[in-house]
Amino acid sequence: FQLSPADMDEHFDARDKVERKDRGGSRANGVPSPAHSAHCSLYRTRTLKALSSEKRAKKVRFYRNGDRYFPGLVCAVSSERFRTLDALLAELTRALTDNVHLPQGVRVIYVIDGSRKITSIDQLLEGESYVCGSIEPFKKLDYMKNINPNWSVNVKASVSTRCLTSLSNSKLGPYESKESKDFIRPKLVTIIRSGVKPRKAVRILLNKKTAHSFEHVLTDITDAIKLDSGVVKRIYTVEGKQ
């Protein structure tokens, strides 16, 4: 049995049509090729990494404009929690303002030297420090010198951790944990009564049980030192610094 040239051409044309139909069918029935699957998987991985990077909280420190004693407020800021800069300003207003400091609320955030204002949350950088202001002009101070003081005048001890608690319920890293617990490390201090000699001196132990706030410490010192004028309102170092 022998095929003519015309019959052979017809045979091969029919075989090619069947193969093309089979290849097209795999795409039509929703079964992707291995190469296509690998490409989609890689795309999804890159997309997830990009989203994770965008949502990762940045740890930054905020100071109060003109407050030379404030140690700064460490905050975890992410675009997932704060969609806009106004949302962050509202939270900083709640955490930082009182009748003395920024009474009209936080309306602007400066870079640490005051050279420019922050206009977007994306401009905040991991580990950097910023200054929060209101309607007053920027006051150039060495804000970072008080990054880790024992006490700050007229500032409640809880303020340095308030933002971390309210801005994010995520686990704190070692950096934030250390910052928020520095003030409760046990310290034995000597307090000397001012005035003419002989001056009364007392020693006071400060720890997390006896020193809940700066106001609490002043009350304990008042009970121990017994000033003629009554309540202890200020404490100075031996060099005279308040």
VMD Tcl script that draws the C-alpha trace (Angstrom):
set ca {
  {0.00 0.00 0.00}
  {1.47 3.35 -1.04}
  {0.19 6.92 -0.46}
  {0.25 9.50 -3.15}
  {2.02 12.82 -2.47}
  {-1.36 14.57 -2.13}
  {-2.53 12.03 0.46}
  {0.70 12.47 2.49}
  {0.28 16.25 2.60}
  {-3.31 15.85 3.77}
  {-2.18 13.39 6.47}
  {0.46 15.72 7.91}
  {-1.83 18.76 7.79}
  {-4.43 16.88 9.84}
  {-1.77 15.81 12.42}
  {-0.56 19.41 12.83}
  {-4.13 20.61 13.41}
  {-4.62 18.01 16.19}
  {-1.38 19.06 17.94}
  {-2.29 22.76 17.77}
  {-5.75 21.97 19.14}
  {-4.23 20.04 22.07}
  {-1.89 22.92 22.94}
  {-4.69 25.45 22.74}
  {-6.93 23.27 24.87}
  {-4.54 23.36 27.82}
  {-4.77 27.15 27.86}
  {-8.53 27.19 27.32}
  {-9.30 24.79 30.17}
  {-7.41 26.96 32.70}
  {-4.32 24.79 33.11}
  {-1.28 27.12 32.82}
  {2.07 26.01 31.54}
  {4.90 25.40 34.04}
  {6.75 28.50 32.83}
  {3.64 30.65 33.28}
  {3.08 29.30 36.81}
  {6.66 30.05 37.83}
  {6.40 33.61 36.53}
  {3.15 34.25 38.45}
  {4.63 32.80 41.66}
  {7.67 35.07 41.40}
  {5.43 38.09 40.78}
  {3.30 37.29 43.84}
  {6.42 36.91 46.01}
  {7.77 40.28 44.91}
  {4.39 41.92 45.50}
  {4.12 40.51 49.04}
  {7.64 41.67 49.84}
  {6.81 45.16 48.62}
  {3.63 45.30 50.70}
  {5.45 44.00 53.77}
  {8.13 46.66 53.37}
  {5.50 49.40 53.06}
  {3.62 48.25 56.18}
  {6.70 47.73 58.38}
  {6.62 50.21 61.27}
  {9.43 52.75 61.51}
  {10.72 53.56 65.01}
  {11.25 57.30 65.33}
  {11.62 59.74 68.22}
  {9.58 62.93 68.59}
  {10.58 65.96 70.69}
  {8.51 68.98 71.72}
  {9.49 72.29 70.19}
  {11.25 74.46 72.78}
  {11.17 71.83 75.57}
  {14.83 71.41 76.53}
  {14.08 68.81 79.23}
  {11.80 66.45 77.34}
  {13.58 63.11 76.63}
  {11.62 62.40 73.49}
  {8.80 60.07 72.59}
  {9.68 56.84 70.74}
  {6.91 55.84 68.34}
  {6.28 53.02 65.89}
  {4.83 54.67 62.78}
  {3.48 52.75 59.80}
  {1.39 53.72 56.78}
  {-1.00 50.88 57.65}
  {-2.01 52.52 60.93}
  {-1.64 56.16 59.87}
  {-3.03 56.61 56.39}
  {-2.33 60.34 56.40}
  {0.00 62.78 58.13}
  {-3.03 64.42 59.79}
  {-3.82 61.13 61.55}
  {-0.31 61.03 63.00}
  {-0.52 64.69 64.06}
  {-3.76 63.95 65.91}
  {-2.16 61.07 67.81}
  {0.93 63.12 68.67}
  {-1.36 65.90 69.91}
  {-3.02 63.46 72.29}
  {0.33 62.09 73.51}
  {2.48 65.22 73.76}
  {0.35 68.26 74.56}
  {-0.68 69.74 77.89}
  {-1.46 73.22 79.25}
  {2.19 74.27 79.03}
  {3.62 72.40 76.04}
  {1.98 72.68 72.62}
  {-1.40 73.69 74.08}
  {-2.78 74.30 70.58}
  {-1.84 70.81 69.44}
  {0.80 69.36 67.15}
  {0.40 70.98 63.74}
  {3.82 70.50 62.18}
  {6.77 68.11 62.36}
  {10.30 69.40 61.73}
  {13.50 67.53 61.02}
  {15.78 67.71 64.07}
  {17.60 70.88 62.94}
  {14.42 72.67 61.83}
  {15.64 73.08 58.25}
  {12.46 71.66 56.72}
  {9.00 70.36 57.56}
  {7.70 66.83 57.13}
  {4.83 66.77 54.63}
  {4.28 63.01 54.32}
  {4.61 59.95 56.55}
  {6.85 58.41 53.90}
  {9.46 61.08 54.69}
  {9.96 59.75 58.23}
  {13.07 57.59 58.41}
  {13.82 54.63 60.66}
  {15.79 55.61 63.78}
  {15.68 59.37 63.12}
  {14.50 62.13 65.48}
  {12.00 64.91 64.78}
  {10.57 67.95 66.56}
  {6.83 68.55 66.94}
  {5.61 72.13 66.83}
  {2.39 74.11 66.81}
  {1.98 77.69 65.53}
  {5.18 79.02 67.13}
  {8.46 79.27 65.15}
  {11.02 76.48 65.43}
  {13.31 76.79 68.46}
  {16.81 75.55 67.82}
  {17.96 73.48 70.82}
  {20.18 70.48 71.40}
  {17.15 68.21 71.77}
  {19.06 64.94 71.61}
  {21.22 65.64 74.66}
  {18.29 64.55 76.86}
  {17.76 61.30 75.02}
  {18.07 59.23 78.20}
  {17.78 61.34 81.37}
  {16.83 59.99 84.80}
  {14.05 62.53 85.22}
  {12.58 65.41 83.28}
  {11.12 68.52 84.90}
  {7.33 68.91 84.80}
  {6.93 65.79 82.64}
  {5.09 62.75 83.86}
  {7.20 59.61 83.68}
  {4.50 57.79 81.75}
  {4.64 60.17 78.79}
  {7.77 58.59 77.32}
  {5.96 55.28 76.79}
  {2.45 56.55 76.06}
  {2.92 56.71 72.30}
  {4.32 53.19 72.04}
  {1.30 51.80 73.86}
  {-1.28 53.71 71.87}
  {0.25 53.75 68.40}
  {0.91 50.05 68.15}
  {-0.02 46.92 70.06}
  {2.83 44.99 68.46}
  {5.66 43.51 70.49}
  {8.35 46.00 71.41}
  {11.89 45.42 70.29}
  {14.87 45.61 72.67}
  {15.43 49.28 71.76}
  {11.99 50.43 72.90}
  {11.90 48.14 75.94}
  {15.20 49.51 77.21}
  {14.12 53.12 76.64}
  {10.82 52.71 78.48}
  {12.35 50.94 81.49}
  {15.40 53.11 82.12}
  {13.61 55.28 84.63}
  {12.73 52.37 86.94}
  {16.25 50.97 87.32}
  {17.02 51.09 91.10}
  {19.04 54.15 92.13}
  {20.20 55.32 95.55}
  {20.38 59.12 95.56}
  {21.40 61.66 98.18}
  {19.16 64.73 98.65}
  {20.61 67.77 100.46}
  {18.36 70.45 101.89}
  {19.14 73.92 100.59}
  {19.93 76.79 102.92}
  {22.61 77.68 105.43}
  {24.78 75.08 107.11}
  {24.33 72.64 108.67}
  {22.22 71.23 105.87}
  {20.12 68.12 106.34}
  {20.83 65.26 103.93}
  {18.77 62.14 103.28}
  {19.28 59.13 101.03}
  {16.35 57.86 98.97}
  {16.00 54.63 97.00}
  {14.29 55.07 93.64}
  {12.82 51.99 91.97}
  {9.64 50.90 90.21}
  {7.81 50.51 93.53}
  {8.78 53.87 95.07}
  {9.03 56.08 91.98}
  {5.91 55.90 89.85}
  {6.35 59.46 88.58}
  {8.45 62.57 89.11}
  {5.64 64.11 91.17}
  {5.65 61.02 93.38}
  {9.39 61.42 93.98}
  {8.91 65.08 94.93}
  {6.28 64.04 97.47}
  {8.63 61.47 99.04}
  {11.44 64.04 99.21}
  {9.07 66.54 100.83}
  {8.23 64.02 103.56}
  {11.89 63.21 104.14}
  {13.59 66.61 103.90}
  {10.88 68.76 105.60}
  {11.51 72.19 104.12}
  {10.49 75.25 106.10}
  {8.68 76.52 103.01}
  {6.63 73.33 102.75}
  {6.44 71.37 99.49}
  {9.53 70.54 97.41}
  {8.91 71.84 93.90}
  {12.37 71.77 92.31}
  {15.52 69.67 92.52}
  {18.98 70.80 91.44}
  {22.24 69.00 90.84}
  {25.23 70.02 92.96}
  {26.33 72.12 89.97}
  {23.05 74.06 90.12}
  {21.31 72.58 87.10}
  {17.57 72.08 87.59}
}
mol new
graphics top color blue
foreach p $ca { graphics top sphere $p radius 0.5 }
foreach p [lrange $ca 0 end-1] q [lrange $ca 1 end] { graphics top cylinder $p $q radius 0.2 }
display resetview
